Amino acid sequence: MNSRVRFVEVTASSDGQRIDNFLLKTLKGVPKSRIYRIIRKGEVRVNKKRIKPEYKLQSGDLLRIPPIRQAAASNPAEVNIPAELIDRLEHNVLFENDSVLVLDKPTGLAVHSGSGVRYGAIDALRVMRPSVEIELVHRLDRDTSGCLLFAKNRRALLAMQSLFQSHRLRKSYQAIVKGHWDRSVTRVQAPLLKQTMSNGERRVYVDPRGQPADTEIVKVLHCSRHEVEFSLLDIRLWTGRTHQIRVHCQSQGHEIGGDSKYGDRDFDRNMKKLGSTRLLLHAARLEIPKNDHTDELDLTALQPDEFSRLLSSS
């Protein structure tokens, strides 16, 4: 327990970083829900002013951090990460150089610790690469598999984030959804509103007050098996909102299989009978243009076995 208020001056290395992400890194072991609570209650202040979780720090900002209890094992090296997972992740590295690392993240593995999760992909990578400063460039939901990009220094992090924001770095997904998707629907452009509950859970809704969100349906494959109809979608994201694909599919009446938050229970029950026990969403491809940190890259995470089994039997 830190018994005193701390004041931290933001350095150039954290310039442009969101306050919530800065605190998650600084207050290791503190649940994400607690981080958002102290921000919301005004216990965290920047230059003596209340701020929102999306506030971006600037070099020279004076940050007030309240007394807060941290878990004893704040160093990822102290967390007992299974050797089998470390070995699997080593084999799942799709690309690595001095600036970035791209991982084929397994389903069920969170991207970071917090909210009852003892470790995530980034904690495992920090054990695997102890001498490297590894940061997440973007996120995947815990049960989504596939391409996940990490930066190995601050300059690369900012560069990759800039490529995302300018739509030059592109992410493509595969999803198996309920029913036969109408092939004439090739774009879902519906604003998304994110709400954080008191327990830290995030829910997203289609709402005109939300942020613009743009999902392109590149290809549709209709399938059926034992009278269960479903579609395989190839999807490209043009914005990167929280739960964007899951909520956009739900809004069209074609929920993604295995989605416990936005899914259809009857469809999920039928898919389980066909042998599917996971969220059927996969970050299949990552396209990175030539930049100061990498050559042009076109990386593919192999289709998961669960997808292959469903499609080969349809």
C-alpha positions as CSV (number, residue, x, y, z in Angstrom):
1,M,0.0,0.0,0.0
2,N,1.4,3.4,-1.0
3,S,0.4,5.5,2.1
4,R,1.1,8.9,0.6
5,V,-0.1,10.8,-2.4
6,R,2.5,10.7,-5.2
7,F,3.3,13.4,-7.6
8,V,4.9,12.3,-10.9
9,E,6.2,14.6,-13.6
10,V,5.5,13.2,-17.1
11,T,8.6,12.8,-19.2
12,A,9.0,12.9,-23.0
13,S,8.9,9.0,-23.1
14,S,5.2,9.2,-22.0
15,D,4.2,12.1,-24.1
16,G,0.9,11.4,-25.9
17,Q,0.1,8.3,-23.8
18,R,-3.5,8.0,-22.4
19,I,-3.7,8.5,-18.7
20,D,-5.5,5.2,-18.2
21,N,-2.8,3.3,-20.0
22,F,-0.1,5.1,-18.1
23,L,-1.7,4.2,-14.8
24,L,-2.2,0.6,-15.8
25,K,1.5,0.3,-16.5
26,T,2.6,2.4,-13.4
27,L,0.2,0.8,-10.9
28,K,0.9,-2.8,-11.8
29,G,-1.4,-5.3,-10.0
30,V,-4.1,-2.7,-9.5
31,P,-7.4,-3.9,-11.1
32,K,-8.5,-2.0,-14.2
33,S,-11.9,-1.2,-12.5
34,R,-10.0,0.5,-9.6
35,I,-8.0,2.5,-12.1
36,Y,-11.1,3.9,-13.8
37,R,-12.8,4.5,-10.4
38,I,-10.0,6.7,-9.1
39,I,-10.0,8.7,-12.3
40,R,-13.8,9.0,-12.3
41,K,-13.9,10.2,-8.7
42,G,-11.2,12.8,-9.4
43,E,-8.6,11.2,-7.1
44,V,-6.2,11.3,-10.1
45,R,-5.4,14.8,-11.3
46,V,-3.2,16.4,-13.9
47,N,-1.9,19.9,-13.2
48,K,-4.4,20.0,-10.3
49,K,-7.4,19.4,-12.7
50,R,-9.7,16.4,-13.1
51,I,-9.3,14.5,-16.3
52,K,-11.0,11.7,-18.2
53,P,-9.5,8.3,-19.0
54,E,-8.8,9.2,-22.6
55,Y,-6.7,12.3,-21.6
56,K,-3.4,12.2,-23.4
57,L,-0.4,13.1,-21.2
58,Q,2.0,15.8,-22.2
59,S,5.7,16.1,-21.3
60,G,5.9,18.3,-18.2
61,D,2.4,17.4,-16.9
62,L,2.3,17.0,-13.1
63,L,0.3,13.9,-12.2
64,R,-1.3,13.3,-8.8
65,I,-1.6,9.6,-7.9
66,P,-3.6,8.8,-4.7
67,P,-2.6,6.2,-2.1
68,I,-3.6,2.9,-3.5
69,R,-3.0,-0.8,-2.8
70,Q,-0.9,-2.7,-5.3
71,A,-0.5,-6.4,-5.6
72,A,2.7,-7.8,-4.3
73,A,3.7,-9.4,-7.5
74,S,3.9,-6.2,-9.6
75,N,6.8,-7.5,-11.6
76,P,5.7,-9.8,-14.5
77,A,8.8,-11.8,-13.9
78,E,7.4,-12.7,-10.5
79,V,4.1,-14.0,-11.9
80,N,4.1,-17.7,-12.5
81,I,3.4,-17.9,-16.2
82,P,3.2,-21.6,-17.4
83,A,6.2,-22.8,-19.4
84,E,3.8,-24.4,-21.9
85,L,2.3,-20.9,-22.7
86,I,5.8,-19.4,-23.1
87,D,6.7,-22.1,-25.5
88,R,3.5,-21.7,-27.4
89,L,3.9,-18.0,-27.7
90,E,7.5,-18.4,-29.0
91,H,6.1,-20.5,-31.8
92,N,3.3,-18.0,-32.4
93,V,5.6,-15.1,-33.1
94,L,4.7,-14.1,-36.7
95,F,7.3,-11.3,-37.1
96,E,10.0,-9.6,-34.9
97,N,12.7,-7.1,-35.4
98,D,14.3,-4.4,-33.2
99,S,11.2,-2.2,-33.2
100,V,8.1,-4.4,-33.3
101,L,6.7,-7.9,-32.6
102,V,3.6,-9.5,-34.1
103,L,2.1,-12.4,-32.2
104,D,-0.7,-14.9,-33.2
105,K,-2.5,-14.6,-29.9
106,P,-4.4,-17.7,-28.7
107,T,-8.1,-17.4,-27.9
108,G,-8.7,-17.2,-24.1
109,L,-5.5,-15.2,-23.4
110,A,-6.1,-11.7,-22.3
111,V,-3.8,-9.0,-23.7
112,H,-2.8,-7.8,-20.2
113,S,-3.4,-8.6,-16.5
114,G,-6.0,-6.9,-14.3
115,S,-9.6,-7.4,-13.2
116,G,-9.0,-10.9,-11.8
117,V,-6.6,-11.8,-14.7
118,R,-3.2,-12.7,-13.3
119,Y,-1.3,-12.3,-16.5
120,G,-1.8,-11.6,-20.2
121,A,0.1,-11.7,-23.5
122,I,2.1,-8.6,-22.7
123,D,3.2,-10.0,-19.3
124,A,4.3,-13.2,-21.0
125,L,6.2,-11.3,-23.6
126,R,8.0,-9.3,-21.0
127,V,9.1,-12.5,-19.4
128,M,10.2,-13.8,-22.8
129,R,12.0,-10.6,-23.7
130,P,13.2,-9.2,-20.3
131,S,15.6,-6.7,-21.6
132,V,13.1,-5.0,-24.0
133,E,10.5,-2.4,-23.3
134,I,7.4,-3.9,-24.8
135,E,4.1,-2.0,-25.2
136,L,0.7,-2.9,-26.8
137,V,0.0,-1.0,-30.0
138,H,-3.6,-2.1,-30.1
139,R,-5.9,-4.6,-28.3
140,L,-7.8,-7.8,-29.0
141,D,-10.6,-9.1,-26.8
142,R,-9.6,-12.0,-24.6
143,D,-11.4,-14.6,-26.6
144,T,-10.4,-13.2,-30.0
145,S,-7.4,-14.9,-31.6
146,G,-4.9,-13.7,-34.1
147,C,-2.6,-10.9,-35.1
148,L,-1.6,-8.7,-32.1
149,L,1.0,-5.9,-32.6
150,F,3.6,-4.8,-30.0
151,A,6.2,-2.1,-30.1
152,K,9.6,-2.5,-28.5
153,N,10.3,1.2,-27.9
154,R,8.3,4.4,-27.5
155,R,9.2,5.8,-31.0
156,A,7.9,2.6,-32.7
157,L,4.7,2.7,-30.5
158,L,3.8,6.2,-31.6
159,A,4.7,5.4,-35.2
160,M,2.5,2.3,-35.3
161,Q,-0.4,4.1,-33.6
162,S,-0.1,6.9,-36.2
163,L,-0.3,4.4,-39.0
164,F,-3.5,3.0,-37.4
165,Q,-5.1,6.4,-37.1
166,S,-4.3,7.3,-40.7
167,H,-5.8,3.9,-41.9
168,R,-2.5,3.0,-43.5
169,L,-2.0,0.0,-41.1
170,R,-4.9,-2.3,-41.8
171,K,-6.5,-5.2,-39.8
172,S,-8.6,-7.9,-41.4
173,Y,-10.7,-10.4,-39.5
174,Q,-12.7,-13.6,-40.0
175,A,-15.9,-14.2,-38.1
176,I,-18.5,-16.9,-38.2
177,V,-22.0,-15.4,-37.6
178,K,-25.5,-16.6,-37.3
179,G,-27.6,-17.1,-40.4
180,H,-27.0,-16.2,-44.0
181,W,-25.5,-12.7,-44.3
182,D,-27.0,-10.6,-47.0
183,R,-24.2,-10.2,-49.6
184,S,-25.6,-6.8,-50.6
185,V,-24.6,-5.5,-47.1
186,T,-20.9,-4.7,-47.7
187,R,-20.5,-1.9,-45.1
188,V,-21.8,-1.3,-41.6
189,Q,-21.4,2.3,-40.6
190,A,-23.1,2.8,-37.3
191,P,-21.9,5.0,-34.4
192,L,-20.9,3.1,-31.2
193,L,-21.3,4.4,-27.7
194,K,-19.2,2.8,-25.0
195,Q,-20.3,2.7,-21.4
196,T,-18.1,1.5,-18.5
197,M,-20.1,-0.1,-15.6
198,S,-19.3,0.5,-11.9
199,N,-17.5,-2.9,-11.9
200,G,-15.3,-1.9,-14.8
201,E,-17.2,-4.0,-17.4
202,R,-17.5,-2.3,-20.8
203,R,-20.6,-2.5,-22.9
204,V,-21.0,-1.0,-26.4
205,Y,-24.2,0.0,-28.1
206,V,-25.2,1.4,-31.5
207,D,-26.2,4.9,-30.6
208,P,-26.2,8.2,-32.6
209,R,-24.4,9.9,-29.7
210,G,-21.5,7.5,-30.2
211,Q,-18.2,7.6,-32.2
212,P,-18.3,6.9,-35.9
213,A,-17.5,3.2,-36.7
214,D,-16.9,1.7,-40.1
215,T,-16.8,-2.1,-40.8
216,E,-16.3,-3.4,-44.3
217,I,-17.6,-6.9,-45.2
218,V,-15.1,-8.0,-47.9
219,K,-16.3,-11.5,-48.6
220,V,-19.2,-13.8,-47.5
221,L,-19.3,-17.6,-47.5
222,H,-22.7,-19.1,-46.7
223,C,-22.6,-22.4,-44.8
224,S,-25.1,-24.9,-43.3
225,R,-24.6,-28.0,-41.2
226,H,-27.3,-30.2,-39.6
227,E,-29.9,-27.4,-40.4
228,V,-27.7,-24.8,-38.7
229,E,-27.1,-21.9,-41.0
230,F,-24.1,-19.7,-40.6
231,S,-21.8,-17.4,-42.6
232,L,-18.0,-16.9,-42.7
233,L,-17.2,-13.2,-43.1
234,D,-13.9,-11.7,-44.2
235,I,-13.9,-8.2,-42.5
236,R,-11.8,-5.2,-42.7
237,L,-11.8,-2.5,-40.0
238,W,-11.6,1.1,-41.0
239,T,-12.0,2.3,-37.4
240,G,-10.9,0.6,-34.2
241,R,-13.8,1.0,-31.7
242,T,-14.1,-1.3,-28.7
243,H,-16.1,-4.5,-29.6
244,Q,-16.8,-2.9,-33.0
245,I,-17.2,-6.1,-35.1
246,R,-19.2,-7.9,-32.4
247,V,-21.7,-5.0,-32.0
248,H,-21.9,-4.3,-35.8
249,C,-22.7,-7.9,-36.5
250,Q,-25.3,-8.0,-33.7
251,S,-26.9,-4.8,-35.1
252,Q,-27.5,-6.7,-38.4
253,G,-29.1,-9.7,-36.7
254,H,-26.1,-11.9,-37.3
255,E,-24.4,-12.4,-33.9
256,I,-20.9,-13.9,-33.8
257,G,-20.8,-17.5,-32.6
258,G,-19.7,-17.9,-29.0
259,D,-20.2,-14.3,-28.0
260,S,-21.2,-14.3,-24.4
261,K,-21.9,-10.6,-24.3
262,Y,-23.5,-9.7,-27.6
263,G,-24.4,-13.2,-28.9
264,D,-27.5,-15.3,-29.5
265,R,-27.9,-18.1,-26.9
266,D,-29.8,-20.5,-29.3
267,F,-27.2,-20.1,-32.0
268,D,-24.4,-20.6,-29.5
269,R,-26.1,-23.8,-28.2
270,N,-26.3,-25.1,-31.8
271,M,-22.7,-24.3,-32.5
272,K,-21.6,-26.1,-29.4
273,K,-23.3,-29.2,-30.7
274,L,-21.1,-28.8,-33.8
275,G,-18.0,-28.7,-31.6
276,S,-17.4,-25.0,-31.2
277,T,-16.6,-23.8,-27.7
278,R,-15.0,-20.3,-28.4
279,L,-15.7,-16.9,-29.7
280,L,-15.6,-17.3,-33.5
281,L,-13.7,-14.1,-34.2
282,H,-10.1,-14.2,-35.5
283,A,-7.7,-11.3,-36.4
284,A,-6.5,-13.0,-39.6
285,R,-4.3,-10.4,-41.3
286,L,-2.2,-7.4,-40.5
287,E,-0.9,-5.1,-43.3
288,I,1.9,-2.7,-42.4
289,P,3.3,-0.2,-45.0
290,K,7.0,0.5,-45.2
291,N,8.0,2.9,-42.5
292,D,11.0,3.9,-40.4
293,H,10.6,0.7,-38.2
294,T,9.7,-2.0,-40.7
295,D,9.7,-2.9,-44.4
296,E,6.3,-3.5,-45.9
297,L,4.7,-6.4,-44.1
298,D,1.7,-8.6,-44.9
299,L,1.2,-11.0,-42.0
300,T,-1.3,-13.8,-41.7
301,A,-2.4,-15.8,-38.7
302,L,-3.5,-19.2,-39.8
303,Q,-7.2,-20.0,-39.5
304,P,-8.0,-21.6,-36.2
305,D,-8.8,-25.3,-36.0
306,E,-12.4,-24.6,-34.8
307,F,-13.1,-22.6,-37.9
308,S,-11.6,-25.2,-40.2
309,R,-13.6,-28.0,-38.7
310,L,-16.9,-26.1,-39.0
311,L,-16.2,-25.1,-42.6
312,S,-14.9,-28.4,-43.8
313,S,-18.0,-30.2,-42.5
314,S,-20.5,-27.7,-43.9
